[in-house]
């Protein structure tokens, strides 16, 4: 999802918030977030992101993460599941890296090699009644595992190409 018109504001807002200031950029981003959160909820646009958040609770390494950090991993995986345009996925990874949100398995204490942990996450994310079933196409646990594995690779590739730091494991809050 492109936030047309907000591109020049988003990093200004991050800079202002990091200094404890409220500026028109901060206010515009907060208003956009509030609007988009409601629209996303009503339309099911974040169905996979929130289900994957719920699935991540099956992985002990994620227990100290905030809800927003886990949803960001889910959002990144949802973009992969949807086959989002490359530029959209890459811009999302760059932006979330710059604002300090995790967008790789490494950062949340998981590994693409740990298929058992990823399978547990995926099974929980695709359990009956989960919001992932509101996606406009059927989503299976195998698809979620594959998307999470892809997230690690694309995050590392984008960071290298855009001069961003490699992902490192985060300490729990």
C-alpha positions as CSV (number, residue, x, y, z in Angstrom):
1,X,0.0,0.0,0.0
2,X,1.5,3.3,-1.0
3,X,0.8,6.3,1.1
4,X,0.6,8.8,-1.8
5,X,1.4,12.3,-0.5
6,X,2.9,11.1,2.8
7,X,6.3,10.1,1.4
8,X,7.9,13.4,2.2
9,X,6.3,13.5,5.7
10,X,7.1,10.0,7.0
11,X,10.9,10.5,7.8
12,X,10.3,14.0,9.0
13,X,7.7,12.6,11.4
14,X,10.1,9.9,12.6
15,X,12.8,12.5,13.2
16,X,10.4,14.7,15.2
17,X,9.1,11.9,17.3
18,X,12.6,10.8,18.2
19,X,13.2,14.3,19.5
20,X,9.9,14.4,21.4
21,X,8.3,17.0,19.1
22,X,4.9,17.2,17.6
23,X,4.9,18.7,14.1
24,X,2.5,18.9,11.2
25,X,4.3,15.8,9.8
26,X,3.6,13.8,12.9
27,X,0.0,14.9,13.0
28,X,-0.5,13.9,9.3
29,X,1.1,10.5,9.8
30,X,-1.0,9.9,13.0
31,X,-4.2,10.8,11.2
32,X,-3.3,8.6,8.2
33,X,-2.5,5.7,10.5
34,X,-5.8,6.1,12.3
35,X,-7.7,6.2,9.0
36,X,-5.9,3.3,7.5
37,X,-6.1,1.2,10.6
38,X,-9.9,1.5,10.5
39,X,-10.1,0.9,6.8
40,X,-7.8,-2.0,7.0
41,X,-9.8,-3.6,9.8
42,X,-13.1,-3.1,8.1
43,X,-12.0,-4.5,4.7
44,X,-9.8,-7.3,6.1
45,X,-6.8,-5.8,4.4
46,X,-4.5,-6.9,7.2
47,X,-6.0,-10.3,7.7
48,X,-2.8,-12.3,7.2
49,X,-0.7,-9.8,9.1
50,X,-2.7,-10.1,12.3
51,X,-3.1,-13.9,12.0
52,X,0.7,-14.3,11.6
53,X,1.1,-12.1,14.6
54,X,-1.1,-14.5,16.5
55,X,0.9,-17.4,15.1
56,X,4.1,-15.9,16.2
57,X,3.0,-16.3,19.8
58,X,3.7,-20.0,19.3
59,X,7.4,-19.1,19.1
60,X,8.9,-18.5,22.5
61,X,11.6,-16.2,21.0
62,X,8.8,-13.7,20.1
63,X,7.2,-13.4,23.5
64,X,9.0,-10.2,24.5
65,X,8.1,-8.4,21.2
66,X,5.4,-5.8,21.0
67,X,2.2,-6.4,19.1
68,X,3.4,-3.9,16.5
69,X,6.7,-5.7,16.0
70,X,4.9,-9.0,15.4
71,X,2.3,-7.4,13.1
72,X,5.1,-5.8,11.1
73,X,6.6,-9.3,10.4
74,X,3.1,-10.4,9.5
75,X,2.6,-7.4,7.2
76,X,5.9,-8.2,5.4
77,X,4.8,-11.8,5.0
78,X,1.4,-10.7,3.8
79,X,3.0,-8.6,1.1
80,X,4.9,-11.7,0.0
81,X,1.7,-13.8,0.1
82,X,-0.1,-11.3,-2.0
83,X,2.7,-11.1,-4.6
84,X,2.9,-7.4,-4.0
85,X,4.9,-5.3,-6.5
86,X,8.6,-5.5,-5.9
87,X,8.9,-1.8,-5.3
88,X,6.1,-1.8,-2.7
89,X,7.7,-4.6,-0.8
90,X,11.2,-3.1,-1.0
91,X,10.0,0.3,0.1
92,X,8.1,-1.2,3.0
93,X,11.2,-3.0,4.1
94,X,13.3,0.1,3.8
95,X,10.9,2.2,5.7
96,X,10.3,-0.2,8.5
97,X,14.0,-0.8,8.9
98,X,14.6,3.0,9.1
99,X,11.9,3.4,11.8
100,X,13.3,0.4,13.8
101,X,10.6,-2.3,13.2
102,X,11.7,-5.9,12.6
103,X,11.2,-7.2,9.1
104,X,13.3,-10.4,9.2
105,X,13.2,-13.7,11.0
106,X,16.6,-13.0,12.5
107,X,15.4,-9.9,14.3
108,X,12.7,-11.9,16.1
109,X,14.9,-14.8,17.1
110,X,13.8,-17.2,14.3
111,X,15.6,-18.8,11.4
112,X,14.6,-19.9,8.0
113,X,16.3,-23.2,8.8
114,X,14.0,-23.8,11.8
115,X,11.2,-25.4,9.9
116,X,9.5,-26.8,13.0
117,X,9.2,-23.4,14.6
118,X,8.0,-21.8,11.4
119,X,5.5,-24.7,10.9
120,X,4.1,-24.1,14.5
121,X,3.7,-20.4,13.6
122,X,2.0,-21.2,10.3
123,X,-0.3,-23.7,11.8
124,X,-1.4,-21.3,14.5
125,X,-1.8,-18.5,11.9
126,X,-4.1,-20.7,9.7
127,X,-6.1,-22.2,12.5
128,X,-9.9,-22.3,12.0
129,X,-11.4,-18.9,12.8
130,X,-8.2,-16.9,12.2
131,X,-8.4,-13.7,10.2
132,X,-6.1,-15.1,7.5
133,X,-9.2,-16.8,6.1
134,X,-10.5,-13.4,5.2
135,X,-7.8,-13.0,2.5
136,X,-9.2,-12.9,-1.0
137,X,-7.6,-16.3,-1.7
138,X,-7.1,-19.4,0.3
139,X,-4.0,-19.4,2.5
140,X,-2.4,-22.6,3.8
141,X,0.2,-23.2,6.4
142,X,2.7,-24.2,3.7
143,X,2.2,-20.8,2.1
144,X,2.8,-19.0,5.4
145,X,6.0,-21.0,6.0
146,X,7.2,-20.2,2.5
147,X,6.3,-16.5,2.9
148,X,8.2,-16.3,6.2
149,X,11.3,-17.9,4.7
150,X,11.1,-15.4,1.8
151,X,10.8,-12.5,4.2
152,X,14.3,-13.3,5.6
153,X,15.9,-13.4,2.1
154,X,14.1,-10.3,0.7
155,X,14.9,-8.3,3.9
156,X,18.6,-9.1,3.6
157,X,18.6,-8.4,-0.1
158,X,16.9,-5.0,0.2
159,X,19.0,-3.9,3.1
160,X,22.2,-4.8,1.2
161,X,21.0,-3.0,-1.9
162,X,19.9,0.1,-0.1
163,X,22.9,0.4,2.3
164,X,20.9,-0.5,5.4
165,X,22.3,-2.5,8.3
166,X,22.0,-6.3,8.2
167,X,19.3,-7.7,10.5
168,X,20.4,-8.7,14.0
169,X,18.5,-10.4,16.8
170,X,16.6,-8.0,19.0
171,X,16.5,-8.2,22.7
172,X,13.0,-8.7,24.1
173,X,11.4,-5.7,25.7
